[in-house]
Amino acid sequence: MIMRQAWLSSQVLSRVEPNGQAASVWRFFAGALFPIQLGSRGVRRIKNIAYGPEGRKHLLDIYLPKGPATAPMPVLLHVHGGGWIVGSKHQQAQPLIQYMASQGWLVIDINYRLAPWNRMPVMIQDVIRAVAWTKANITSYNGDPDFVALTGGSAGGHLVALAALASNVDGLRPELGDADCTVDACIPVYGLYDLLDQNQAMEVGVGEIRSFMTRFVMPKSYSEDAALWEKISPINHISPSAPPMLILHGQHDSLADLESAKAFAESLSRISKNKVTFVDLPGQQHAYDCAYSPPAPEHARAVHRFLESVRKDKQR
């Protein structure tokens, strides 16, 4: 049953921005047999570049193809998950990171300050700061500051959706002067986008999320600072200018509610002038893309096709 659902999910992902190729049986079984793999031979990593003043929590890694680039590379910035309290760069989304870099993309993987030692809105400020650093500095690594996309899973999914929608909101944006922090696309994965269940779509976990965030993530409870809670919920920042988004979620996710994510995507698609694609994957759990096991290979290719489609649309 597990393998069947993984194959069905691989097929679903192969239909995201289809290019005439079906899901690969070879990639499926290779991932099933060898879920732990080393990085691609054609990719190099530049470690521990500072993007802010907060020591190791403001470090990022850059992944890019080996050899000279013939043109500036589009940029994908990845934000790890971990419930806003754990995690580090180089621990998550390696199948996607390695694949995108092998396809001529420059990929950035960041650390950021974590709770409970730091409280919101510090985490989102760090993500926005990393976007600003990227736009100001990535030409030094032959990256293209005119195409920067975001992706992340779980807490990272929440943060990239929020950064994509609210980079200029007072209280979320750090002191960056007139730095451009907008992005060209966003791929949040199994994230939380409606923290207060304003769509009334969340089937389970509303009270648990509020309790967890009050204890570990937020500086004050909702009753003490409702404005901040509302400000960090991505659904409150939907606008016609929202960048194109591909939102991915497993149907069996036990940590981030599927129906809430779907309702967020529907709200976004009603208002945004840009492309919004929601994909729910049969049988998949939270963090389904962290190892090379299926459907992660097709996940990486779906993200790549979506971003290339957005790039083409922008160039027209």
C-alpha positions in Angstrom: 0.0 0.0 0.0 2.8 2.5 0.9 4.6 1.8 -2.4 1.4 2.1 -4.3 0.6 5.5 -2.8 4.1 6.7 -3.4 3.8 5.7 -7.1 0.4 7.5 -7.3 2.0 10.6 -5.8 4.9 10.4 -8.3 2.3 10.3 -11.1 0.4 13.3 -9.6 3.7 15.3 -9.4 4.6 14.4 -13.0 1.4 16.2 -14.1 2.5 19.5 -12.5 3.4 21.7 -15.5 3.7 18.5 -17.6 6.4 18.3 -20.3 5.3 15.1 -22.0 7.2 12.8 -19.6 5.5 10.4 -17.3 6.7 9.6 -13.8 9.9 7.5 -14.1 9.7 3.9 -13.0 13.5 3.9 -12.8 13.7 6.9 -10.5 10.9 5.5 -8.4 12.7 2.2 -7.7 16.1 3.7 -7.4 14.7 6.0 -4.7 12.9 3.2 -3.0 16.1 1.1 -2.8 18.6 3.8 -2.0 16.7 6.5 0.0 20.0 7.9 1.4 22.2 9.4 -1.3 25.2 11.7 -1.4 25.1 14.9 -3.3 25.2 15.2 -7.1 28.7 15.0 -8.5 28.0 18.0 -10.7 27.1 20.3 -7.8 29.4 22.2 -5.5 28.6 23.8 -2.1 30.0 27.0 -0.7 29.5 26.9 3.1 28.8 29.3 5.8 28.4 32.7 4.2 27.1 35.4 6.6 24.0 37.2 5.5 23.4 39.0 8.9 25.1 39.8 12.2 23.8 36.9 14.4 26.7 34.5 14.1 26.0 30.9 12.9 22.2 31.6 12.9 22.8 34.1 10.1 24.8 31.7 7.8 23.8 30.3 4.5 25.2 27.8 2.0 25.2 28.2 -1.7 24.8 25.2 -4.1 25.7 25.7 -7.7 26.8 23.6 -10.7 30.5 22.8 -11.1 32.3 24.6 -13.9 31.8 28.0 -15.3 28.3 29.3 -15.8 27.4 30.7 -19.3 24.7 33.1 -17.9 23.5 34.4 -14.6 21.6 31.6 -12.8 18.1 31.9 -11.4 18.0 31.6 -7.6 16.0 29.3 -5.3 16.2 30.1 -1.6 15.3 27.2 0.8 14.1 27.6 4.4 14.2 24.5 6.6 11.4 23.4 8.9 11.3 22.1 12.4 8.4 23.8 14.2 10.3 27.1 14.4 12.4 25.5 17.2 14.8 23.0 15.7 16.6 22.4 12.4 19.6 23.7 10.4 20.7 24.2 6.8 21.9 21.1 5.0 19.4 18.9 6.8 16.3 19.1 4.6 15.2 19.1 1.0 18.5 17.8 -0.3 16.9 15.9 -3.2 15.4 19.2 -4.4 18.5 21.3 -3.7 20.8 18.9 -5.5 18.5 18.5 -8.5 17.9 22.2 -8.9 21.6 23.0 -8.8 22.3 20.2 -11.3 19.9 21.9 -13.6 21.7 25.2 -13.6 20.0 26.9 -10.7 21.8 28.6 -7.8 20.3 27.3 -4.5 20.6 29.0 -1.2 20.0 27.1 2.1 19.8 29.3 5.2 20.0 29.1 9.0 17.7 31.4 11.0 17.2 32.1 14.7 15.0 29.6 16.5 12.6 29.5 19.3 12.3 29.4 22.3 15.4 31.5 22.7 14.1 33.8 20.1 10.4 34.7 19.5 8.3 35.9 16.6 8.7 37.9 14.5 12.5 37.2 14.5 12.2 34.1 12.3 10.4 35.9 9.5 12.7 38.9 9.8 15.6 36.6 9.2 14.1 35.1 6.1 13.3 38.5 4.7 16.9 39.6 5.5 18.2 36.6 3.6 16.1 37.6 0.5 17.6 41.1 0.7 21.1 39.8 1.0 20.5 37.5 -2.0 19.3 40.4 -4.2 22.2 42.6 -3.2 25.0 40.0 -3.4 24.2 37.0 -5.5 25.7 38.5 -8.7 29.1 37.8 -7.0 28.3 34.1 -7.4 26.8 34.5 -10.9 23.3 34.4 -9.6 20.5 36.4 -11.2 18.9 38.8 -8.7 16.1 39.4 -11.1 14.7 35.9 -10.5 14.6 34.8 -6.9 12.1 32.1 -5.7 11.4 30.7 -2.2 10.7 27.3 -0.9 10.5 25.5 2.4 8.6 22.8 4.3 6.6 22.8 7.5 7.6 25.8 9.5 9.7 26.7 6.5 6.6 26.5 4.4 4.9 29.0 6.7 7.9 31.3 6.6 8.4 31.4 2.9 4.6 31.9 2.2 4.7 34.8 4.7 7.9 36.3 3.2 6.4 36.1 -0.3 3.2 37.9 0.8 4.4 40.3 3.5 8.0 41.4 2.9 7.1 45.0 3.3 4.8 44.8 6.3 5.9 46.9 9.3 6.9 44.7 12.2 7.8 41.7 10.0 10.4 43.5 7.8 13.7 44.2 9.6 15.6 47.5 9.2 16.8 47.2 5.6 16.2 50.7 4.2 14.8 50.5 0.7 16.1 47.0 0.0 14.0 45.1 -2.5 12.7 41.9 -0.7 10.0 40.8 -3.2 10.3 37.4 -4.8 9.2 36.0 -8.2 7.7 32.7 -7.1 7.1 30.6 -3.9 6.8 26.9 -3.3 5.6 26.3 0.3 5.4 22.6 1.2 3.1 21.1 4.0 3.0 24.4 5.8 0.6 26.3 8.1 -0.9 29.3 6.4 -4.0 30.1 8.4 -2.8 30.0 12.0 -6.0 31.2 13.6 -8.3 29.1 11.3 -10.0 32.1 9.8 -11.2 30.0 6.9 -12.7 27.5 9.5 -11.3 24.7 7.4 -8.8 23.2 9.8 -10.2 19.8 10.8 -7.9 19.1 13.7 -5.2 20.8 15.7 -6.4 24.4 16.1 -6.0 24.4 19.9 -2.8 22.4 19.8 -1.2 24.9 17.4 -2.2 27.8 19.5 -0.9 26.2 22.7 2.4 25.2 21.2 3.0 28.6 19.7 2.1 30.4 22.9 4.5 28.3 24.9 7.5 28.2 22.5 7.2 30.6 19.6 5.2 33.7 20.3 6.2 36.5 22.8 2.6 36.7 24.1 -0.6 34.8 23.9 -3.3 35.6 21.4 -5.4 37.4 24.0 -2.4 39.6 24.9 -1.2 40.4 21.3 -3.8 39.4 18.7 -2.3 41.9 16.2 1.0 40.0 16.1 -0.7 36.6 15.7 -2.8 37.9 12.9 0.3 39.6 11.3 2.3 36.3 11.1 -0.6 34.4 9.5 0.0 34.3 5.7 -3.7 34.3 4.9 -4.0 37.9 6.1 -1.5 39.2 3.5 -3.1 37.8 0.3 -3.2 40.4 -2.4 -3.6 40.6 -6.2 0.2 41.1 -6.5 1.0 37.8 -4.7 3.8 36.0 -6.6 3.0 32.7 -8.4 2.7 29.8 -5.9 2.9 26.0 -6.1 1.6 24.7 -2.8 2.3 21.0 -2.1 0.8 18.9 0.7 0.4 15.2 1.6 -3.1 13.8 2.0 -2.1 11.9 5.2 -0.2 14.8 6.8 -0.7 14.4 10.6 1.1 17.7 11.6 -0.2 20.3 9.2 -3.8 20.2 8.2 -4.5 19.4 4.6 -7.9 21.1 4.4 -6.6 24.3 5.9 -3.8 24.4 3.3 -6.3 23.7 0.5 -8.6 26.5 1.8 -5.6 28.9 1.8 -4.8 28.1 -1.8 -8.4 28.6 -2.8 -8.4 32.0 -1.0 -5.2 32.9 -2.8 -6.4 31.9 -6.2 -9.5 34.0 -5.9 -7.5 37.2 -5.3 -4.0 36.8 -6.9 -3.5 37.8 -10.5 -0.8 35.2 -10.7 -0.7 31.4 -11.0 -1.7 29.4 -8.0 -1.4 25.6 -8.1 -2.4 23.3 -5.2 -1.3 19.7 -5.2 -2.3 17.1 -2.6 -0.4 13.9 -2.7 -2.0 10.5 -2.1 -0.8 8.8 1.1 2.0 11.2 1.8 3.0 12.3 5.3 4.7 15.4 6.6 8.3 15.7 5.4 7.8 13.3 2.5 10.5 15.0 0.5 13.4 15.0 2.9 15.0 11.7 1.7 15.6 10.5 -1.8 12.8 7.9 -1.5 9.7 8.3 -3.7 8.0 10.6 -4.4 10.9 13.0 -3.8 12.5 12.6 -7.2 9.3 13.7 -9.0 8.8 16.4 -6.4 12.1 18.0 -7.4 11.2 17.8 -11.0 7.7 19.3 -10.5 9.2 22.2 -8.6 11.7 22.8 -11.4 9.1 22.7 -14.1 6.9 25.1 -12.2 9.7 27.6 -11.7 10.8 27.3 -15.3 7.3 28.0 -16.4 7.1 31.1 -14.2 10.4 32.3 -15.6 9.1 31.9 -19.2 6.0 33.8 -18.3 8.1 36.6 -16.8 10.3 36.9 -19.9 7.3 37.3 -22.3 
